[in-house]
């Protein structure tokens, strides 16, 4: 007769060999005793052997069944490993994860690298700058594995990516600690009269949301220079009388060099979003890394703390 492979029959044989009892094997497989008995008939035909002989104390396996038992156990364990997601162990994982973010976000996340190495000593993390990528390019990079995660403003991302809000942060005005401005608060006139450094993540820009807000109330500021890097901006600020608008979390990180003032005008909070592709959505390693990044960023940003909802996996 045909030796066509039937995984359901092999699962039945595994249960019968484990239980040595049709009733218990049927309960284990959530089926009926008559259905299991019918499957045993088919198994006997497949292997051309009785396999299990009824007796007063259950069923006794034949020599052929005893030969099959360890092979079947190994085979079924391998098949289950294929269809069940493996449990992620940071300490033993050798995953490589690539993420892109603005320079200021990477600056905030810098201390996380040592923590990650302690938790997952063999995991490699690659940080890349956010370039002038179009939405289709971002999607292609994520779909092809050139990137795994991108962190930035929501408007950067195409609609069909998985996204999650990471944090909301206020903007503040920063300047060197020995800056001549020493008032207790910063007025709008003070702010507009100062010489401004513009931090442009994409490079080459001299205006942004602060300038749009000023324009709405008929005011403007003087931007002297534009730089793409938080590290460069901090270096310029500590050696000059320029001022710059920073996310507050970044300003706190540099509080040993820079003092900060609340902005004297209303602008919307900085809303950071994490985006990833369906390709990595259910990856245990990527889920762990995404959660770790969220916790690290929220540690430095007021207002969200640990109360924010965790990532939902469907």
RAFEN-V912829 format. One record per residue. N is the residue number from 1. PHI is phi in whole degrees, 0 to 359 (* if undefined). PSI is psi in radians with two decimals (none if undefined). BURIAL is + if it has 16 or more other C-alpha atoms within 10 Angstrom, else -. Layout:
n phi psi burial
N PHI PSI BURIAL
N PHI PSI BURIAL
//
This chain:
n phi psi burial
1 * 2.95 -
2 296 2.47 -
3 256 0.52 -
4 303 2.29 -
5 289 2.27 -
6 232 1.84 -
7 295 -0.52 -
8 296 -0.68 -
9 293 -0.68 +
10 295 -0.64 +
11 294 -0.64 -
12 295 -0.78 +
13 297 -0.69 +
14 301 -0.79 +
15 293 -0.71 +
16 295 -0.71 +
17 291 -0.54 +
18 285 -0.68 -
19 265 -0.47 +
20 56 0.53 +
21 200 2.19 +
22 296 -0.74 +
23 297 -0.83 +
24 292 -0.67 -
25 296 -0.68 +
26 297 -0.74 +
27 296 -0.67 -
28 297 -0.64 -
29 266 0.05 -
30 57 0.81 -
31 227 -3.11 -
32 266 2.78 -
33 295 -0.76 -
34 299 -0.68 -
35 296 -0.70 -
36 291 -0.65 +
37 297 -0.68 -
38 295 -0.65 -
39 291 -0.60 +
40 296 -0.64 +
41 299 -0.78 -
42 294 -0.64 -
43 296 -0.72 +
44 297 -0.63 -
45 289 -0.69 -
46 298 -0.79 +
47 265 -0.04 -
48 51 0.82 -
49 203 2.55 -
50 296 -0.46 +
51 66 -1.05 +
52 228 2.21 +
53 258 2.18 -
54 298 2.49 -
55 213 -3.14 -
56 290 -0.42 -
57 243 0.66 -
58 108 -2.71 -
59 249 2.43 +
60 255 2.18 +
61 287 2.53 +
62 281 2.91 -
63 305 -0.66 -
64 297 -0.72 -
65 295 -0.69 +
66 294 -0.56 -
67 292 -0.67 -
68 287 -0.51 -
69 305 -0.91 +
70 292 -0.62 -
71 295 -0.73 -
72 293 -0.70 +
73 299 -0.76 +
74 293 -0.74 -
75 298 -0.83 -
76 292 -0.61 -
77 296 -0.70 -
78 295 -0.72 -
79 295 -0.68 -
80 293 -0.62 -
81 295 -0.54 -
82 292 -0.73 -
83 265 -0.19 -
84 254 2.36 -
85 298 2.29 -
86 291 2.59 -
87 285 2.28 -
88 275 2.24 -
89 241 1.83 -
90 305 -0.63 +
91 291 -0.36 -
92 245 -0.13 -
93 290 2.51 -
94 244 0.54 -
95 292 2.67 -
96 240 2.20 -
97 235 2.26 +
98 248 2.21 +
99 228 2.65 +
100 240 2.45 +
101 202 2.89 +
102 294 2.83 +
103 302 -0.70 +
104 293 -0.65 +
105 291 -0.73 +
106 298 -0.61 +
107 296 -0.74 +
108 294 -0.65 +
109 277 -0.14 +
110 308 -0.79 -
111 295 -0.28 -
112 292 -0.45 +
113 302 -0.79 -
114 295 -0.66 -
115 296 -0.76 -
116 299 -0.70 +
117 295 -0.62 -
118 293 -0.72 -
119 283 -0.65 -
120 222 1.40 +
121 296 -0.34 -
122 254 -0.02 +
123 279 2.33 +
124 256 2.33 -
125 244 2.20 -
126 248 2.10 -
127 259 2.32 +
128 232 2.62 -
129 286 2.65 -
130 282 2.05 +
131 262 -3.10 -
132 281 1.23 -
133 265 2.42 -
134 283 2.93 -
135 302 -0.79 -
136 299 -0.63 -
137 292 -0.72 -
138 300 -0.79 +
139 297 -0.71 +
140 293 -0.74 -
141 300 -0.74 +
142 289 -0.65 +
143 289 -0.54 +
144 263 0.00 -
145 86 0.09 -
146 289 -0.39 -
147 219 2.67 +
148 249 -0.58 +
149 216 2.47 +
150 233 2.35 +
151 242 2.19 +
152 184 -2.77 +
153 281 2.56 +
154 303 -0.61 +
155 291 -0.17 -
156 288 -0.41 +
157 254 2.51 +
158 293 2.75 +
159 291 -0.42 -
160 268 0.19 -
161 273 2.73 +
162 285 2.29 +
163 226 2.70 +
164 209 2.27 +
165 291 2.26 +
166 266 -0.80 +
167 195 2.88 +
168 234 2.39 +
169 219 2.63 +
170 275 2.76 +
171 263 2.57 +
172 224 2.81 +
173 264 2.24 +
174 241 2.65 +
175 203 2.89 +
176 296 2.67 +
177 296 -0.50 +
178 264 0.33 -
179 300 2.50 +
180 301 -0.47 -
181 288 2.11 -
182 227 0.29 -
183 293 2.81 -
184 285 -0.43 -
185 221 2.78 -
186 252 2.06 +
187 273 2.91 -
188 297 -0.69 -
189 297 -0.76 -
190 302 -0.83 -
191 299 -0.81 +
192 289 -0.47 +
193 279 -0.25 -
194 281 2.85 +
195 268 2.13 +
196 256 2.48 +
197 257 2.31 +
198 254 2.18 +
199 266 1.92 +
200 247 1.79 +
201 303 -0.58 +
202 270 -0.20 +
203 86 2.49 -
204 80 0.12 -
205 260 2.63 -
206 234 0.10 +
207 209 2.65 -
208 206 -2.60 -
209 294 -0.53 -
210 295 -0.75 +
211 292 -0.63 +
212 296 -0.72 -
213 293 -0.67 +
214 295 -0.72 +
215 298 -0.62 -
216 296 -0.45 -
217 252 0.29 -
218 74 0.47 -
219 237 2.95 -
220 207 2.95 +
221 229 2.93 +
222 253 1.94 +
223 266 2.04 +
224 275 -0.67 -
225 210 2.77 +
226 230 2.27 +
227 227 2.61 +
228 270 -0.11 +
229 242 2.31 +
230 296 -0.62 +
231 295 -0.76 -
232 292 -0.73 -
233 300 -0.77 +
234 297 -0.72 +
235 297 -0.73 -
236 294 -0.75 +
237 296 -0.71 +
238 287 -0.19 +
239 241 0.30 -
240 210 3.12 -
241 257 0.32 +
242 290 2.81 +
243 235 2.86 +
244 209 2.69 +
245 264 2.12 +
246 242 2.67 +
247 299 2.50 +
248 297 -0.62 +
249 299 -0.71 +
250 293 -0.71 +
251 298 -0.68 +
252 297 -0.67 +
253 298 -0.50 -
254 255 0.36 +
255 295 -0.33 -
256 287 -0.31 -
257 248 -0.55 +
258 236 2.49 +
259 259 2.75 +
260 227 2.65 +
261 229 2.52 +
262 299 2.51 +
263 294 2.46 +
264 273 0.41 +
265 209 2.78 -
266 271 2.18 -
267 227 2.68 -
268 297 2.64 -
269 298 2.68 -
270 286 2.08 -
271 249 1.98 -
272 264 2.39 +
273 235 2.45 +
274 258 2.34 +
275 234 2.52 +
276 209 2.91 +
277 266 2.76 +
278 303 -0.48 -
279 307 -0.67 -
280 250 0.14 +
281 300 -0.73 +
282 262 0.08 -
283 292 2.17 -
284 298 -0.68 +
285 295 -0.75 +
286 289 -0.64 +
287 300 -0.77 +
288 298 -0.78 -
289 294 -0.72 +
290 299 -0.77 +
291 296 -0.67 -
292 295 -0.72 -
293 296 -0.78 +
294 301 -0.80 +
295 297 -0.69 +
296 295 -0.76 +
297 291 -0.74 +
298 290 -0.37 +
299 299 -0.56 -
300 261 -0.02 +
301 239 2.21 +
302 289 2.71 -
303 102 -0.42 -
304 250 -0.81 -
305 57 -2.56 -
306 264 0.09 -
307 277 -0.20 -
308 293 2.58 -
309 292 2.46 -
310 288 2.94 -
311 298 2.38 -
312 259 2.22 -
313 252 2.15 -
314 254 none -
//
